[in-house]
Amino acid sequence: MAAARKRILKEYTECSNDTPPGMKINFDEQNMTEWEILMDGPEQSVYSGGHFKLRLTFPNEYPFKPPVVSFKTKIYHPNVSNDDKGSMCLGMLRPDAWKPPNKVISVLHLVRTLLIEPNVDDAIEASIASEFKDNKKGFEKTAKEWVKQYAK
Amino acid sequence: MPSDEELAHLQKLSNEYEPQVTGPLVGERQSSSAITTEYANADPVYRTKTAALPSKYSHYRTCRGDGHCGWRAIAFTYFEALLRVGDKNRFLEEETRLRSLRNLLNTIGFQEHLYEDFADECFDLLRRTGAAIPAVDDSAATELLASFNDVGISMAIITYFKLLTSAWIQTHPDDFQPFLEFGQDIKQYCSTQIEPSICEIDHIGMSALAEVLVKPAGFAMEVLYLDRSPGDQVTEYNFDPLGHDGLPLHNPPTMRLLYRPGHYDILYKIEDVQSPIVSQAPLHVNLAGYTDDFVPMSRGMSDVMTLIPGLYPTGMGGQNWPSVSYDYQPTRVPQPQMAPVSSYAPVPVSAPNQEYTNPVHQNVPLDPPVNMPLNPLMANESARGGPFRPSVYELEPGFHSGQAPLQFQTSIFRNSHYNTAHFLNPDFQPEEWTPDSEYVTTNRSRHKSTSQ
């Protein structure tokens, strides 16, 4: 655990020195395994204008297991589970693909990139993914409505 | 046909699935007959193969099958092999060598501030186990087992070795590219098959780890494949280290693994299990006279240094230098006391075949023949004040010629093989009972040796 804390501190230092645009990290030294991240919807995306709250949770086995990303603000997105967890689990965040030297800042960049360009081939919400593929207009409309409704 | 959502759900379950595995990460050493028992009701091929196992491999140790067992088995046996060598300095040497591999990792683009935590755990364990040597009890082995059962330490060391392996593969693409699936990118391969934290070792990874970790340490690795292939013996695969001369090392410490499809455990031969070579007070062997049976070990940068006798003292204290350790040879080298030493037989000191200098710590009282001057002529000369300073202890000329079997002052020496009357003495000559001497009281030593 001591090793995990040391690593988390290092990661925080790196992230706070080079925070991805539109992100703010609330770091609590008393509870450093849970980060609260405030994120503005990227301008070039349908989520522009929204403010999203995310939680980044580091498991006890970190860095040998991946951190868990969850959206606390509801979001209409094929890669975010549409339930109270709002979890995002793909790519490097997958337990079988996670590498201990992966950086948290790359995780933050991944989240931001996914908001700009959802990954429909690796979707957790299959219905949203197929809507994104077949009816992009309809998807964008709902996404924008959700931003207005939940992310203001 | 399940719907997409069901599939997605199943996929999610499958991603989150973790096999329920129990048992220690690395188990206690136990008799290998347990393997035979385990397979008693199995397929006949297994039965035959496992029946033959305990005769060759006396003990084994289980590793928890949590998807890291291969990596962990190699890492553990690597530390254990170092422990078996039983030389404190080897631990320092290995640490120095591994530290120097930093460049390898950096070349590949691993970031030092990220991997140093993993590497530090490894160095830390090297230092802790090294510090417990020479172990009176098996405290070092206990420490090692406890550390490997700590998930944090165990995983950190595995991760460090994975990064080394990945870096090795990527810096030696020609050696490994042919074994990849056609057209697979080597970097891609490493990032999906070597580096992820849940990822068991495959043959490519094992070969690379052998190259970067095992062989340069002077260890051999032996993998026994227990599967259903025909035959009555388990299939063996060896990774043999080469010395500087490019020839295989003679009798290197060997790490042995047992592979059953999907799982690795650790095996031992009886000679691995026997208590590690008892490290006595370091033997200071005369370098000049010490030429026989020396097997060069891979020692990295220290080689040049060790060629200079006496450059470094042997007790290196806390220094991080790989130290000269010529005074200790981990493999079985005849120990000087045990070697047939011819100097006790009454041969002339100038005999050309006497290349063996007496180890200094032998507290054998020097017996007359060795003290003899080079030839009787000179002895006479010295008595007359020739080139040599006269000594009060000088023997009278002709003293030796009249001496029957050597006289030994203490019973320890009389009963040792240095006594020519001992059957292990190369110049064995049984003592004969001479009834006459029994009653001769003027010859004091004669009297003493026969009356006891």
Chai-1 contact restraints between the chains, C-beta under 6 A:
chainA,res_idxA,chainB,res_idxB,connection_type,confidence,min_distance_angstrom,max_distance_angstrom,comment,restraint_id
A,A3,B,D117,contact,1.0,0.0,6.0,A-B,restraint_1
A,A3,B,G152,contact,1.0,0.0,6.0,A-B,restraint_2
A,R7,B,D117,contact,1.0,0.0,6.0,A-B,restraint_3
A,F64,B,M155,contact,1.0,0.0,6.0,A-B,restraint_4
A,F64,B,S197,contact,1.0,0.0,6.0,A-B,restraint_5
A,D96,B,I198,contact,1.0,0.0,6.0,A-B,restraint_6
A,A97,B,P196,contact,1.0,0.0,6.0,A-B,restraint_7
A,W98,B,S197,contact,1.0,0.0,6.0,A-B,restraint_8
A,K99,B,E195,contact,1.0,0.0,6.0,A-B,restraint_9
A,K99,B,P196,contact,1.0,0.0,6.0,A-B,restraint_10
A,P100,B,T159,contact,1.0,0.0,6.0,A-B,restraint_11
A,P100,B,S197,contact,1.0,0.0,6.0,A-B,restraint_12
A,P101,B,L114,contact,1.0,0.0,6.0,A-B,restraint_13
A,P101,B,Y115,contact,1.0,0.0,6.0,A-B,restraint_14
A,A126,B,D4,contact,1.0,0.0,6.0,A-B,restraint_15
A,A126,B,E5,contact,1.0,0.0,6.0,A-B,restraint_16
A,A126,B,A8,contact,1.0,0.0,6.0,A-B,restraint_17
